[in-house]
Amino acid sequence: MTVNGQRVALITGGTSGIGLAIAENLASQKLKVFICARNGEAVSSTVTGLRERGFDAAGIAADIRRLEDVRKLVGGAVEQYGHIDVLVNNAGRSGGGVTAEISDDVWYDVIDTNLNSVFLMTREVLNTGKLVQNGWGRIVNIASTGGKQGVIFGAPYSAAKHGVVGFTKALGLELAKTGVTVNAVCPGYVETPLAERVRQGYAAYYNVTEDNILERFQAKIPLGRYSAPEEVAGMVGYLVSDTAASVTAQAINVCGGLGNY
Ligand code: NAD
């Protein structure tokens, strides 16, 4: 049960791509949404855009790699809406390269952004958001098909996303009797600003054009195309519903058939 009957979702990285589509999906389902990103102006303009469409939205600037920001973010959502029912750990970054040449900075930053943040956010929300005490909650972690299979030149990314899948399965079992479900959604190739940066990276490694990389990637996807952010958001929208109460400790692909386990 929620305090006032309307559920509250905290979404990390809600200003762009998949996170923005998730915020729009959940707000359309009448959840109150609280978002973050590192850039305060991006957060303000996104929140304004959501409010102009009649949605109940708020947010603050926060870097999910930093414990003090995580505390500020979760505290801000509780201060704004009184409680948290849904946590979507979406914020993430790409990154990698030829493994022997990866710097410490890139390795640790990809792991901090994609994996350690998921632990910090989840622990804070479990302690402050009172999901378990309220007997109802949803945690959805945006992993990747790269969390189930290797991504060439993406060792830190793939390692982090495998970690997110493992974390999700373990916590899903731990909370199974509490009314709080924990699942991962594993997108394949999704057309977002991050996907564009990924294509730029591979174009540089292979010394070819970005269009050439796009063609190669599309050829690998059984559906023959990238997924849309809204298609990933649709799965999140289902997982946070009451109907999805028996779906927990799963890692579900939204990937045009790219991964099939
Ligand atoms: P995006 O770059 O379009 O958006 C990322 C969002 O996260 C932005 O709002 C950004 O501001 C925020 N963010 C990044 N680092 C942050 C930090 N340290 N603190 C706070 N906010 C931060 O990326 P996207 O493609 O929408 O990716 C969203 C998630 O989906 C990521 O976890 C990514 O790994 C995953 N994913 C994306 C794809 C894809 O093809 N686009 C595929 C598989 C998984």
Residues whose N, C-alpha, C, O or C-beta is under 5 A from the ligand:
A	BS01	NAD	G13 G14 T15 S16 G17 I18 G19 C36 A37 R38 A62 D63 I64 R65 N90 A91 G92 R93 T113 I142 A143 S144 P187 G188 Y189 V190 T192 P193 L194 A195
